[in-house]
Amino acid sequence: MVDPTLPPLWEAPAPATPQTSAQAADEAPALTPAGGSVLSRVQTITASPVAGDPVESLSLDGEQLDTASTLGQGEAASFQVNVGSNSMDRSYSNYLIVNGTRIAILATYASATTDIAIPYELLTYGENSITLGAGTRPTSCGINHDDFVLDDFRVVLADGTEVRDEANPASITLGDGNCGSTADRPRSVDLSFTIEGEAGEDSGLLHVLDTTSIADGEHEITATTASGASATHEVTVDNAGPELVSSTPSAGDTLIGETTIGAELTDPAGVAQSVSVTLDGEEIDLGASISSDELTDGDHELVIEAIDELGNEARHVVPFTSRTSAPALGAMSPETGAGGIDGSANLSVDVTDPNGSDVTTTFFEATPSEPSAAWQGEAVELPPSQLDFTRQTEAPVDAVTAPDGETLVGPDSENISYQRFDVPVEPEASELLVTWSGEVDPARSVALSVWNVTEQAWDRVTESRGSAEGTTDLSASAGLEHVDDGVVHVLAQAFDPFADDIEDAPDGAFRDPETYDFSIAHLTDTQYYSEGAIERETEEERAMFADSYSGIIDWIIDNAETRNIAYTAHTGDITENNIIDTDDPTWIEQVRAEYEFASEQQARLDDSGMPNGVLPGNHDNVYGSDNDLYNEFFGPERYEEIAESWEDAEYGGPWREGDNSAHYDLFSAGGLDFIAVSLPFWVSDAQLTWARQIFAQYPDRNGILTSHAHLAASTSPDGRGAGHASPDGQRVYDEVIAQSPNVFLTLAGHIHGVATNVLTDVAEPGHNVVELLADYQAYTVDGERATGFFRLLQFDVERSEMTVDTYSPRLDNHGASEFDGSERYDGSEDEFTVPVDLDTRTTTLVTDSVSVSALGGEEIGSATVSGEGTAEAEWSGLQEGTTYGWYAVATSETGGESVSPVATFTTAGTPDDGEEPGEPVQPAPGIGYFLNNGWDGQADSVFAFGRPGDLALVGDWDGDGIDTIALRRGNELHLTNSPDGSGAEPGFTYGRAGDVLLAGDFDGDGADSFAVRRGNSYFVMNAIETAVADTVVNYGRADDEVLVGDFDGNGTDTFAVRRGGQFFVANEIRGGWADEAFAYGRAGDVVLTGDWDGDGLDTFAVRRGNAYFINNALTGGAADLELTYGRTGDVVLVGDWDGDGTDTLGVRR
């Protein structure tokens, strides 16, 4: 694999093209690079004499170039070096670069000496620069360099003269080790060889051209001999990446509707195949479709990055704007829950087109189905392939049958609160709208899922954050794959995204104590205050630094009660100079004085009764090597004594006797119990194990981990996102935090600056941690590091949120960003609110209503408004005391479409209970069975039979040659042998309610019976009765679409399966391979089976909407008959309704 940024390969000069027609071609000098070449970066130009006519000059665009004399033409030197046992492998594209030109190493050498030819045209009298490089190739580890050991570099001239590098390395290893294991090993070696001698008549000229110093475009290179003969080559310089000719969208475009991402690029060297495209920072493919309705209104950025064949890169930014094309739908009337409507309803919806175009609104009937059963529970995770959950309990369904304010309240959960509903629908329903309405906290999310019967898994169809006001409403589409024997399984689950998106703009003030429950004070890295209070020369200076420390302590003491400060944590570097192990008495005196000052400040906090903890930083414990002085001033005895005065808190103890460098404290606040574990700088493995065990010892306490060096400073303006600091951060995270599911907060210092990490799913699913760094030691005021900032962490227990405020009592200033000399932050890093995972942080799901509506129903009417207005339609012929549902679809001129929710209302009066159907009657207009005996599009028989939710099948149940209807309810079957639906036979059962039911003449006796399918198993019954299966076979796959027919004309029906647009037909009821396979139609077509031409052979037809394409042979190709019949939303039936031997169409509404 060759790096395209390497110099070009050497190509021997082609025969010269003379400058003038009067000049013989064999008199002109040989010149490289060849005419028409595309040059980039560094390019070597050579010219060699022909016929003893010395080359006197090289020029570029008429300007003479500085040159060196070459050894001539036609001969070659040998580059030799000894290669060790680890081979120099030709497959890695190893290379030499000789005076700016690359020579490929085409052989493999192992425990051998190389013999690599260097043309004399590339070697000059005097110094020659040669680089030997280890090439690369793709491996299982990625792109990997060759590895080999070299020694004794030399160039052997054609006359046998050996030339060596004066600084010739005795031995060198090139490469990157096994799978890149040796990152610091060199990939190439640069050498220099000086060749003695003077130019003669056979010498040529050489110039190494930096093409980046001249303009891109066409140039002329000319070589001229002593006699005036010359050769000129036209070349193109290209140091720029591919140029963007055009793009879709283009810069400045306003996108309304759909478009396809496109880009046309050009480059003299050719564009490499890999073109990278991002849209607003997210990768997207060329040719992908985007819609303005899927983008936010406003500015967007398409970035196209491409590389040419020379390795030149280009990045093109295409700014554009988008504006939605989807109309906005407003108030609907009658709204859901309306009642008392007489006879007819005036439907209306407010419509606004964002682009001012005409909007056509069509109104449809869609009465929603309500749940028949409900369950609820709480869980850490919900298995995606499990329909019934192990801890679910049955819930009352009445509360969720209408958006009436009556609700079903789910359990509180630290993880997921869920509710599951079964909603009955017509088994053939293929276009569904699932809606959910309820209440969820705005800091939580709710997701709506529908069970996919085909995949046997939950499909998450939509989700949303909770609404701060009113209900949260979700709706999403579902299809036939979500209908489980006339039932749609719906799952609503509320969960905690633990999102760092709580709005809290800096306001320069602490929170009102009435709005939170308790607080924690955090200070760190007060070392400069302790040092300055001792070593500064003037009393004024010493007081400035002392006040910086004492001001923090005073403020905490004075505000402990009013601001309910429950605990104070100091995360180390109490002093500045305890950093070396020394016997210098002056140094020791300074260190002890700093400790004494810091101890006095902390003692005032101790005396106030404030529970607090201190830990040693690297400036307190000689970079982790000596904690003796720290323990002298802040040892266990001190805290055992002062803890006697603490209220609702206690000193837990040191990690080992006499060593308080690691210790823990217990305290209670806001009705919760806490444990704070402190770890020193350069924490030991034993201390990590101890900390992990202590957190495990108190699993019911909310855990806080304080350490010195945990986070690096953030580089983001808002202080978000930071890595772990060396040497302790990653170890503490891996060994303690990631294994302790009660740790919710970490506090640290050490690195100058701030950082906030909000981490999810730490230690176990659903557990979250906030990591904080707050080190202001390097912030300055009037040039001095004496700003005196600390943080107050204020906790709202009910909402499990923490507000952070940063304050300096000395400066009386909120927020420290203005004192950061690096100007890294924008102010939001010091005043913010984040979620915290306290024991009280729970999630609850409250459901008001759930429904599933079959869309694509009867069209009620339509209306067109221009730009903005109210679309209306009249719905007449409504029955008394009946609940109806409707929705609207608004379509703009630009192709945008919006679908309203389904609204329900109830008409006035008392509904007519009606009677059980007996003899067939003429159905209500538009409802019933419509059977056609021909292809003229007009129904020959219209009748009513059964109930709307029944599954209809067609068959010749009594063998009289006429197909009639059978109905399925659950696993119960009802059939009639009358073509008008009368005279229903007694019902019987077969199979299970969830089985796929099939009908056919499976034994060739002239009468149809039933089979059921479970997965890819078929249970075939040859008689119409409740009985066990006569035949059981396996065929196809569980997710195949199954079709039944007599595909070979032998009088017996068998099975075929469809996968996408491919059909696999078996002519016997058996497993194994198909007898025929072919493609017909499209993957999304509805497929029908029938004997369309009466030849005794069943074939296929496909349906698209209400259009039918009928094929009379079991082959692909064009349809034999095309027609339209019925409506798009009809359920289609196929049968021989009049016994003439030909199957035709029927529909059910």
N, C-alpha and C positions, 0 to 999 in steps of 0.2 A: 504494500500500500504506500503510494508516494504522496508526500506532503505537497500540495499544489503551490505552496509559497517558496519551495526550493527553486534554485535557478534552473533554467531550461537545460535539457539534455544536449550534448554535443551532437551535431550533425555535420558530416563531412561536406565541404563546399561543393555545390553543383557547378557544372560548366558555366563559365561566365557569359553574361549577355553583354555585348559591346555597347558602349555609349553612343557611337555613331555607326551608321551603316558602312562608312568607309573603312572601319576598323575591323580587322579579322577577329573572330570570336576567340581564337586560341592565343591572341596577344593580350587580352584583358586579364587582370588579376582575378584569382579566386577569392570570393568574398562571402563571409557569413556575418549575420544570419541571412537566410535565403529571402529573396523577394516575396512579399506577401505575408511575412511572419508578423505575429502579434507579440509585442515585447512588453514585459512588465518587470518592475523592481530593478535588479541588477542584471545587465546583459553584456556578455563579452562579444566584441566585434573583432574579427580577424580578417586579414587580407594576406594572400600568399602569391609569390611571383609565378609567372608562367613563361617558359622559354627564356629563362635567364634575365628577364627584364625586372630589376628590383622595384619593389613597391616603395614609393617615396612618401605618400601621405594618405591619411584617412580623414574624411570630413563628414559632418552632419549638417544637412540643410545649407551647404556651402561654407560652413565654418570649420576650420581645421581643428582636429582633435589631437590632444597629447597622446603619444603612443610609446610603446616599448617594442623592441625588436624581438621577434620570435626565432626559434631555431630553424624554421623553414617549413617544408611541406613534403608529405609522402612517407616520412619515417615516424617512428614512435619510440618513446621511452617506456620503461617498465617500472610501475610502482610496486615495490615489494615490502612486505611486512610479515613477520612470523605470527601465525594465528595458533592459539592454544587448542586444547582438546574440545572445548565447547565451540561448536562450529560457527563460522560466519556463513549463514544460510541464505542462499540466493532468493528464497521465497519471501524474505523480509525487505527486499528492495534496498539493500545497503548501497552506499554511494560514495564517490569522491567529488569534491568541488575543486577544480583546478583553475585558478585565476578567474573565478566567477562563472565557470561553466561546469555543469554536472556531468559526471560519467557514471553510468550504471555499472555495478559490480554483478556480473551475470553468472558467476561461478560460486560454488560452495567450497569453503576451505575449512579443514579441521586438522590440527597438528601438521600444518603445511605452510608454505610460503606463497603469498599471493603473486600473481603475474598479471597486473592490470595495465593495459596499454593506455598511454597518454600521448595523443597526437602531438607532433612537434609544433603544430599550429597554435597550441595552447601554452607552450612553455617559452619563457623569455630568458634572454641573457640578463643575469642579475637575480634579484629576489623573486621567488615564485611562492604564492600562497596556495596551500593544499589543505583541505579539510576532509577527514574521513568520518562518515556518520553511520550510526546504527539505524537502519530503517525500521519500518513497522509493518504489521499485518494484523487483521482481525483474529482474535483467539477466543477461547471460552471465557477468558478474563476481560474481554474487551480489546481495545487497541493496545498492542504490546510491542515493545522494542526488542530487537535481536540483542543477544548478550554474547560477548566474546572478549578474550584477553589478547593483547597485542604487544609485540616488542620489536625493536630494531627496524625503524622506518628508514627507507632509502629509495632514491630514484636512480635507476640504472639506465644510462643513455644508450643509444644504438651502438656506440663504439665500445661499450663495456664500462665506461666511467661510472663510478658509484658516487652519488651525492647524498649527504646526510644532513639532517637538521642539526644545527649547532647545539640547540637545546633539546636534542632528541630524548624523549622520556624513555627511561629504561624499560618500563612496562606500564601499561594502562588497561583498565577494564572499562568497556563501554556497555551501555544498556540500562535496563531498569529492574533487573532481577526477576525472580519467578513471579509472574503475575503482578508486576509493578511493586514488588516487595522492597526494592532498594531505590527509594525516590531520589536520593541525593547523588546517585552515580551519574557521571557525565554521559550524554548521548552522542557526543562527537568529540574529536580532537583536532585542534588547529596546528598546522605544521608550516615550516618555512624552509625552502631549499634554494640555495644560491648557486646558479650555474655560471661558471666562468666562460669567457669567450667574447668575441666581438661579432657584430653583424656582418654578413657577407652577401654576395649576390643572391644566394638562395634564401636569405632571411625574409620573413614577413613582418607585418605590424599587428599589434594588439592594443585594444583600448577597452577598458572596463567601464561601461556606461551606466550611470545611475539614471534610469529613465524617469524616476520621480522628480528629477530636476528640470525636465522639459515638459511641454504641454502634451496632454493626451491628443491623439489624432495621427494623421499621416505625416511621415518624415522620409527624407532621402539620405541614404548612406552611400558614400562614394569612395572608392579606392583608386588611386592614380599611380602609375609606374613612372620610372625615370624617363621613358620614351614618350610619355603623355597618354599612353593607353589607360583607359579607365573602365570601371564597372560600377553601375549604380543600382541599388536595390531600394524599392519602395517598401517601407514597413509601417506598421501601425503601433503606436504606443497606447497601452491600456492599463492604467493603474486605478481605475475606478470600477466599482461594482456595477452590476447590471442596471441599465436605465429603465425606469418605469415609463412605458409608452402610454398606457391607459389602464384604468381600473374601474371596477364596478363594486360599490359606488365610487364616484370620482370626488376629488377634493371640492368641497363647497356644496355638494349635492344635499338636497333635502329628501330623505327617503320617506315615501308614503306608500304603504302596501308591501308587496314582496319583491325581492330581487335575488339574483344569484351572485355570489362572491366571485369576482373575476379579476385577473391581472395579466397584462401583456408586457413582457420584459424583453429587452434587446441588449446585446453586448458583442463587441467585435470578436471576443474569444469564445463566445457561446455561453449560454446560461446553464449552470449545473442543474441537475434534475430536482434537487431538494430546495423548494421554495417554502419558506415558513411564513404563515399568515396568522395574525392575532386580531381579534376584535375586542376592544376594551380590555386588553391584557389576557384574554382567553384564546387558546388555540382554536383555529377553525380551518376547514379544508377549502381549497379552491373548488368552486362548483357547488358549495353548500348554499342552501336557500336560507335567507333571513327575512324576517317580516318586521315592519315598524311596530306592529302590535305586540311583538315579543321584546322589543327594546323600550327603554325608558325614553320619554320625550326629552329632546335636548341634544347636547353634543356627544359625539362618539368618535372613536379613533380606530382606523384600520391601519395596521402596520404590516408592511410587506418586506421581508428580509430575504435576500438572494445572494448567491455566490456565483462568480463566473468560473470558467474552466481553469483560470490562472490563480484562483484563490482570492480574488478581490471581492470584498463584501460590500453590500449596499443595504441601507435601511431607509425605506420610504414610508413616511407618515402621511396618511390620507385622512384629513379631518372631514367629517360630514355631520349632519344633523338628521334626526328622525322625528316624525310626527305620526302618532297613531292614526290608522285608517278606520279603526273600529268605532262605530257610533257609541255614544254613552247613553245608557238607558236609566231613566229616573223612576219617578213614582208610577206605580201600577194601580189600576182600579178596575174591578173591585180587588182590594188587597186581601191577603190571606187572613182568614177568620171572619170575613164579612158574611152576613146572613140576611134573611128576609127579602131576597130578590125574587120578584114575580115574573114568571113566564119567559122573559128574555133578559140578557145582561148586556150593558154597554161596556165593552172592554176598551181600556185605554192605557197607553204608556207614553211617558215623556221621552222624546228622542232628541239628541244633539249630535250633529256630525262635527268633529273637530276641524274639518277642512271646508265646512260650509256647503257640502254637496248634498244632492238629493239622497234621502234614505227611504228605502222601502221596508216596511214592517209587516210581517206576516204573523197572524195569530193562529195557534194550534191548540187542539184539545190534548190534555195530558193529566188526567186525574191521578194523583199520587197514591201509591200504596203505602200503608203504614205498618210498623213492625207488629209481628204476631208473637214474638218472644224476645226476651232481653236477658243478658247476663253482665256482670261486672266484676272487677277485681283490681288488684295491684300487683306489679311484678318488677323485677330488676330488668329483665329483657323478655320480649315476646318472640317465641320461635316463629320465623317467617313461614314455615311449612306446616304449621299446626293450626287446625281449625278451632278445636276446643282446647282451652287452656286449663291447666291442672288446678288452679286456685280460683277459678271463676265460680260465682254464685248466681243463682237465678234472681232476676230483678223484676219489679212490677213494670209492665209495659204501658199501662194507661197514661203515665205521665209524659210520654214522648210521642203521642199520637197526633199532636197538633201544637203549633206555636202559640200556646195560650197562657204562658207564664207558669204553668205547672211543670216542675222539673224533676229529673232523676239525678240525684247527687251521688257521685261516685266516691270511693274511699280516698282518704288522704294517703299519699305515697311519697316516700323519699325518692322514688324513681319514676315509674309509669303508673298512672291511673287510667284504666281502660273500661270501655263498655262495648259489648257486642250485641248486634241485633240481627234477627232473621226477618226479612221483608218479603212477603209473597208477591210474585209477579206472574204474568203469563209466560209459560215455558218457552214460547217462540220469540219473546221480546229480544230484539237485537240492538236497539238504540235506547239507552237508559240514562237518566239523570239522577244521581244520588245527591241528596242534600242533607246537611246537618246544621243545626242551630243550637247554640248553648253559650255557656260562660266559662272563660279561661282567663287566668291572670295574665296581664300584658307582658309579664316577664317570663311566661311559659309559652309553649307551643302546643298546637293540637293538630294531629294528622288523621286523615280519613283514608281507610283502606277497604278494598273489596276483594273477596275471596275469588281467585281464579280457578275455576273447576278444572280447566285443561292442565294448568301447571301445578295444581294442588299447592298453591302458595298465595299469600296476601300480596295484592298489588297496591302500593301506596299511590293514591291518585291525586291527592292534594294535601297541603298543610299550610298553616298560618300561625303567626303569633296571635296571642289573645288580644281582644279589644279592650281598651281602657274604659270605654263607655258603651253601654248596651250589650247586645249579644255579638258573638263571633259567628259568622255564617260561612259555611263551606259548601261548595257544589262541584261535582266532577262527573264526567261521562263514564259509562260502563257499557259493556257489550254482551253478546251472547255467551262468551266464555265465562261470564260472571253469573250466569243463571244455573243454579243447581236444582234441577227438577222442579222448576217453578218457584225457587227461593233465591234471593240475593242475600248473602252474608256480608254485613257491614261492620267494620271495626273503627271506633273512634278512640284515640289514645292521646292523653295529655302528658307531656314530658317537659323536662327542664333543659333548655338549651344552654343554660349557664353562660349567657352571652354577655360579653363586655360591651354593651351598647346602651347603658343607662344614661339618659340625658342629664347632665349636671355641669353646666357651664361655670367656670370659675367666677366667684362673686366676692372674693376678698373677705370672707367671714366664716367663722365656725358655724356648724349647724345649731339650730335652736335646741337646747337640751330637752325640751318637751317632745321633740320629734325622734329621739333615739333613746336607747335603754342603758347603755354604758359606753365607756371609751377606754382605750389603751394608749399610753404615750410611748413614743419610740424616739430615742436619740442614739447617735452613734458617732464614732471617730471624732471625739472631742479632744484629740491629742494636741492640736495646736493651741487650744485654750489652756490646757494644763502646762504646756511648755512655755507659752508666752507669759503666763501669769507668774513664772519663776525667773526666766532668763532675760526678759527685756530690760533695757537699761533704765528707762524712766518709770516713775511711779504711774504716770498717766497711761503709758503703754501697757504696763502690767495690769492695770485696772481694766483696760479695754478688753483684754483677753479673759481676765477673771470674770468680768460681767457677762461675757458671751456664754460661759458655762453656768454661772450662778443664776443668770436670768432665766434659763430654761428650768432649773430646779425650783426657783421661786414661783414661776408661773404654774408649774404642776402642783406645788403645795397649795398655792392660793386658789386654784380652780378645781381641786380634787373633788370637793363636795358638789359644787354647782354643776360641774360638767361630768360628774359621776365617773371619775377616772378610777378604774378597778385595778390597774396593773401598769407598771412602767418597765420597759425593756431597754437596756443599753447593750448594743451589739458589738462592743469592743473598740480597741485602740483608745483606751482611757488616757494613755500617756504616749509620748512621742519617741523617747530615746532608749527604751529598753529593747534594743534591737541587736546588740552585740554582747558576747561574753567577754568581759574585760575585768582587769584588776585596777584600772585607772581610777584613783579615788575621786578625781574631779567629775568624771563621767558618772560614777556610781552615785555621787552626791546629787547630781542633776536629776538622775532617774528617780532616786528616792524622794526628792523634793516634788517632782511631778506626781508621783503616787500619793504623797501626803496631801497635795492640793486636791486631787481628784477624789480621794477618800473623804476629805472634809465635805466636799460638795455632795457626794452620795450619802454621807451621814445625815445631812439635813433632811434628805428624802426619807432615810430610815427613821429618823426621830419623829417624822410626821405621821408614821404609821402606814405609809404607802407600801403595799406589796411590790417588790421590784427584784429584778435579776440583772446581773452583770456578767459578762464573759470576756476572756482575754483575746485581743487581736494580735496580729503579728508584731506590733510595736509594744505589746505588753508582755510577750512571752518569748522574746528572742527568736522570732520566726518559728514558734512551735517547739523549740528545744528546751525551754526552761520556764516552768510555771511557778517557781518557788516564790519570787517576789510578789506575783499576783496573789498567791495564796496567803502571803504574809498580811496583805491589806484587805483582801476580799475572800478569805477562806471560809470554810464551812461554819466555824464557830461564830463568825459575825452574823451569818444569816440564821443560824439556829437561835441566837439571842434575840435578834430584832423581830423574828417571825412571831415571837410571843405576843407582840402588840398588834399583829395583823388581824383584821376582821374578815371573815369569809375567805381566808387564804392560809396556806401553810407552806413552809419550806420543805420540799420533798426529800432533799439530801443530795450529796455529791455522788459522782459515778464510782468513786472509790474513797476509802477513808482518808481524810486530810487533803483531798484534791478537789477543789471547787471549780476547776477549769471547765468541767462538764457537770451539770446539775439539773434538777428540775424543781418547779414550783407548781402548786395547786391553788386555784382560786375559783370563786363562783361569782357570777354577775349576770344580770338580766334574766334570772331564773335558770341559767345554764351553768354547767360545770366545765372547767378548763384545766388543761395541763400545758405548761410551757417548759420545753426541754431546751437547754442551752448547750452549744458545742463550741470548743475553742478553735482558733486558727491552727491549721495543720492537724486536723482531727485524726486520731489513730483508729485502726481497725477495731480495737477493743472498745473504744468509745462509740463507734458506729453500732456495734452489736448491742452495747448497753442501751443506747438510745432507742433502738428498735424494740428491745425487750420492755423498756419503760412504757412506750406508747401502747404496746400490746397488753401491759398490766392494767391499763386504764382505758379499755375500749369504749366505755360510755362517756368519756370526757372529750370535748372538742380540743384537738391538739394544735399547739403553736410551736414551731421549731424556730429558734433564734440561733444564728451563727454569724461568723464574721465575714468570710469570703464565700458568698453563695452565688451572686449574680454579677455578670458584667453590666456595664452601663449601656442603656439603650441608645441607639443612634436615631430613633424616630422622634419627631417633634413632640408627640404626645407621651413619650416615655414607654410606649408599649413594645413588647417583644425584645428579649435579651437572652443570650446564652449563659451558661453557667461559668462562674469564675474559677480560676485555678488558685490553689490546688484542691480545694474542698468541694466546690459546688456540685460537680457531676457525681462524685462519690457519695455525698450526703443525699442527693436526689435518688440515686440508684439503690443505696443500701438502707435508707431510712424512709424517705417520703414515699417512694414507689412501693413500699411494702407495709405502709401504715395507713389503713383506710380511715383513721380518725384525724389525721393531720389535715387542717384546712387552710393554714396560713404559715408563711415563712417571712422572717424579718432579717435583714442583713445590711452590712456596710462595706468598708474596705475599698471598693472601686469608686472613684470620684464621679458622681452623677446619680441618676435615678433610673429605675426600671420597674415595670409592672408586667408580670406574666399571669394570665388567667388560663389555667390548664384544666382540661376535662378528662374524665375517665382515668383517673390516677389511682393506682393500687387496686381498684376494682371498678367494674362498669357503674357509671352514675356517680362516682365520687370525684370531687373537684377541689382544686387547690389554687390559692392566690399567692404568688411570690412577689415580695417587695424589696427593692433596694432604695435607700434614701441617705446618701452620703454627701453632705454639703461642705466638707472640710476644705475643699479647694475654691469654693465660692468666695469672692472678695468684696469688700466695701472700703473705699478710699485706699485701695492697694493692699489691704491687710486681710488675712484669712481669719476674720473674727466676726462672722455674720450671725452666729448663734441660732441657726434654724433647727427645729425638731418637727416631728409629725404627731398629730392627734388622730387616732383611728376611732371613728364613732359608729357604733353598731345598732342597727334596727333589727331586733330579734325576730319580730313577726315576719318581716319581709326578707330576713336573712341577707341584708345588704350592709356594706361598710362604706362610709364616707371618709375620705382622706383629706385632711387639711394640713398645710405646711405653714409654720409661723416662726418668726423671730421676735422674742420679747425685747431683745436689745434694740432692734430696729423698728419694732412695732409694725411689722410688715408681713402680709400674707403672700405666699408664693415666692419662690427663690429664683426663678428663671432669669430675672434681670441682673442677678449677681453672678451668673455663670459666664466666665470669660470666654468660654468656647461657643456661647450663643447656640446651644444645641436644641433648646426646647421652646414651646410656645405658650406655656402657662398651664395647659391642661394636664401636664405631668404631675403637678403639685396639688391640684384640687380636683377630685373626681370621686365617683361612686362606682363600686364594683359589687357583683354578687359574691357572697361567701357561703360556704357549705356547712352551715350550722345544723345542729340536730333539728332545729325548727323549720328548716327549709323543706317544705313538702309541696306536692302538686295535687290538685283536685280537678276532676272533670265533672261539669254539670251540663246535662243535656236537656234542652227544651223540646226539640222535635227532630225526628228522622223520617225521611221518606225516600221512596224510589219511584220515579215516574217513567213510563214508557213514552219516548218521544216519537216524532214522525207520525202522530195521529192525524185525525181528521182536521183539515184546514178550515178555519172558521171564517177568515177574511183577511184582507190586507189593505194597507193605506200607505201613501207616499207623502212625506213632508220635505220641505226644502230647508236645509241647514239646521233648524231647530223648531220644534213644535210638539204637538200631541197627536199620536197616531191612534185611530179608533176603529173598532169593528163591532157589529151587532151579533150577539149569539142568541139565537131564538130557538124555540121548540124544547125548552128545558122542562123537565118533570118536577113536580112538587116534592118538597122535602128531600132533595137529593144534593149530595156534595159533588161539585164539579171542579176540575183543575184546568188551568190554561197557562200558556207561556207565549212569549213573542220572540221572533228572530228578526233583527234589524240588519239590513245589508246596505252598505254605502256604495256610491258609484266607483270608488277606488278599490272595491273588493273586500273591504273590512267587514267583519261580521261580529255581532254580539248577540248572545242568547240570554234572555231574562231568566230569573228563577221561576219555578212553577208556583203560581198563586192558586189558592183554593177558596171557594165560597159555597154557601148553602142556600138553596132556593126556599121560599116560603111554603108552608103547607105541610101535609103529612104524606110520606111516600106510600105508593101502592105496593103492598107486599107481593102481589101477583100470585100465580099458581105454578105448580110444577108443570113443565111442558109435557103434553100428551101427544095428540096427533100433530103432525107438522102444520105450522101456520106460516103465513107470509110474514117475514121478519120486519122489524122497524126499518125504515129507510137507511140503507148503508150498513146494516148489520146482518150477519148470517153466512150461509154457504152459497157461492155463485159458481155453478158448474157449466162448462161449455163442451158441447159434443163436436165442435169443429174448430176452425181457425179464424172465425170472423170477428172475434172480439166481443160478441154479445152472449150473455149467459142464457142457457137453455133451461136451467133448473135453479130455483132460488128457494131456500128453506132454512129453518132454524132447528138446531139440534144441540143438546147439552148445555154446558155452562161456559162462560167466557174464559175461565182458567183451565179448562180441559186441554189436553194434548190430543190433536186429531191425527189418526193414521188412516190409510186407504188400503183396501184389499178386497178380494173376492172370497168372502168368508164361507159361502155355501156352494161354491163351484158352479154357479149358473152363468159365468162369463161376464157378469156385471159387477163392477167395483162399487163398494159402498163405504161408509164411514165407521170407524171405531174410535172411542174416546178413552183416554187414560186419566185417572185421578189417583195420584200416588202410585200404588202398585195394583190398583183395581181397574179392570177393563170393562167397558160397555160398548156393544156393537149393534148395528142394525143391518139387516139384509135388504132394506128398502131404499131405493135410490132417492127418496124424498125425505129420509131421516125418520120415518115413522117406525113403530113397532120395535122398540129397543129390546134386545135379548137380555136375560138376567145377567148380572155382572159376575165376574170371576177374577181371581188374582193370579199373577205370574211375576216372578222376579222380585226385585226390591225397588223402593221408591227412587233411589238414586241411579238405577240402571238406565242405559240407553236402550230404548225399545225399537225393534225393527219388525217389519212385516214382509212376508213373502211365501211363495209356494216352495218350501225347502225339500219336499219329497216327490214332487212331480205328480201329485194326485189331482191337480186341478183346483184345489182349494187353498187359500192362503192361511197361514197361522203366524205365530210370533216367535221372535228370538230376542234375547237380551244380551247386551254387551257390557262387560266389566273390564276396564283396561283394554287389553288385546285378546280377552277370552270371550267366546261366543257360546251361549247356551240356547240351543235350537229345539223348539217344540213343534211337533208335526200335527198336533190336534189342538182344537180350541177348548181348553179345559184347564183347571188348576191341576198341575202335574209336575213331575220332575222332567228335566230336559231329556230329549231323545238323543241328542248329539252335543258334544262339547269339543270345540276346537280353538286353537290360538292362531291368529293371523294378523300380520301387520304390526303396528306400534300402537301404544296406548293413546297417543295424541293424533292418530290418523282420523280423517273424516270418513265415515262408513256409508256405502251405497249398496243397495240390493237390486238385483235384476237377473233376467235370463239372458246372459251375455253371449251364449253360443246357440240359442234357439232349440235346446233339447227339452224344453218344458219344465225345467227345474231352476229355481232361483238360487243364486250364490252371492258371494260377497265381493265387493271391490273397495279399495281404499284410495283416498286422495291425499297427496302431500303437496301443498302449494298448488301449482298448475299441473302436476303429474298424477296420472291414474295408473293403478296396479290392479288388474282384473284376474280373478281366479274362477275357473269354470267348474270347480268342484268345491264342496264344503269340506275343506281340509286346511292344514297349515302348509308352510313351505313357500316356494317361489311362486310368483304370479305367472299366469299363462300369457298375459299381454300387458305391455306397459307403453304409455304414450302420453303426450301433453296436449291439453286443450284448454282454451280460455285463460283467464287471469287468476292469480292466487286469491283475490278478493271476491270472485264471483260466487253466487249461490248455485249449487249444482243440483240438477234434477235427473231422474232416471225414468225411461219409459220406452214403449214400442211406438214410435211416432209415425211410422209408415205402414204398420200392420203386417210386417214380414215375419213376425214371431221372434224377433231379435231385439232385446233392449239395448239402447244406447243412451248418450248423455245430452243434456241441454244445460246452458248456463243462463242465469238471470242477472241483469244489472238494472236495478230500480224496478221499473215495470216493463223492461224490454227483455225478450227471450231470444236466444240463439240456439237453434236445434240442429243437431248433427245426427244423421241416420247411419253412421258407421263408427266403429270403435277405432277412430284415427283422429289425428289432429287436423289442422287446416281450417278452411272457411266453413261457415254454417250452411246447412241446406235450406233452412227456413228462419226468417227473422220476423218477429211480430211484437206488438205491445198488447198487454192485457192487464186489467185491474189497476191497482194503485201501488205505489212504492212500499207502503206500510202493510200490505196484505200478507197473510200467511198463504203460501202457494201449496196446492195439492195436485197430484197427478193420478189419473185413473182412466179406465175404460168405462165411462158413465152409461153408455148405451149398448154395450155388448157387441160392438162391430169389429172388435179385434184391434182397434187403434186407441192408444192413449192420448188424452188431451188434457187441458188445464182446468183447474178450478181454484178459487181463492176463498179464504175465510176471513171475515171481518168481525 
